[in-house]
Amino acid sequence: MGNWFWIILGLLLLAVNTFPPYRRWVIERLRKKGFKEPEQLAAKRWKTLNILAAVYILVGFALWYSEL
């Protein structure tokens, strides 16, 4: 049952990370904090979160496969 938690968590993280209003909010927040290149920092953040989402999904599928 725990395998579905990881799969859903990964898919939810991926969905939020690709949601355009969230992306705009992240860039605006970085601008308000005074970073020089907020778009590049945001791109690094999204890449990291996409990798984390993929790891969560793979862990969920690995747990699911181990139960078979």
N, C-alpha and C positions, 0 to 999 in steps of 0.2 A: 504493500500500500504506500510505502514511503517513496517508491519510485515515481509515482504520479505527482507527488509534491515537487520533486526536483524538475520534472518535465514542465509542469505548469509554471513554476517559478521562473525557469529559463525563458519560456514563451512570453510570460508577462513582462519580464525585463526587456526582452527584445521588442515587444510591442511599444512599451513606453519609450524606449530609446529611439525608435524610429518615428515617433509622433511629432509632427512639425511644430506645434505650439511648445512642446517641451524643449525642442532644439533651440527655438528662438529665446525661450526663457533662460536657458543656460548661457547663451551668448550675451544676452543683456545683463545677466548677473555678473559675468566675468568682466564686462565693460564697466559696470558700476564699481567693481572692486579695483579697477585701475590697471588691469593687465593690458600690455601693449598689443598683443595679437590674440584676441579672444577666440577667433575662428579656428586658429591652429590648436589652441588648447582644448577647445570643445571637440575638435576632430579626434584628438588623442584620447579624450575621455570616452567618446562614443565607440572608438575602436576597442578600448579596454573593456567597456561594458558589453560589447558584442561578443568578445572572446569569453567573458565570464558567462554570458547567457549560453553560449555554445557548450561550455564545460558543464553547466548545470543540466542541459538537455542530454548530453552524452552520459553523465553520471546516472540520470534517471533511466535511460535506455539500458545501461549496463546493469543496474539493479533489477530492471524488469527482465532482462535476459537471464540473469543469474537465478531468478525464481522459476524459470521454465524447467 
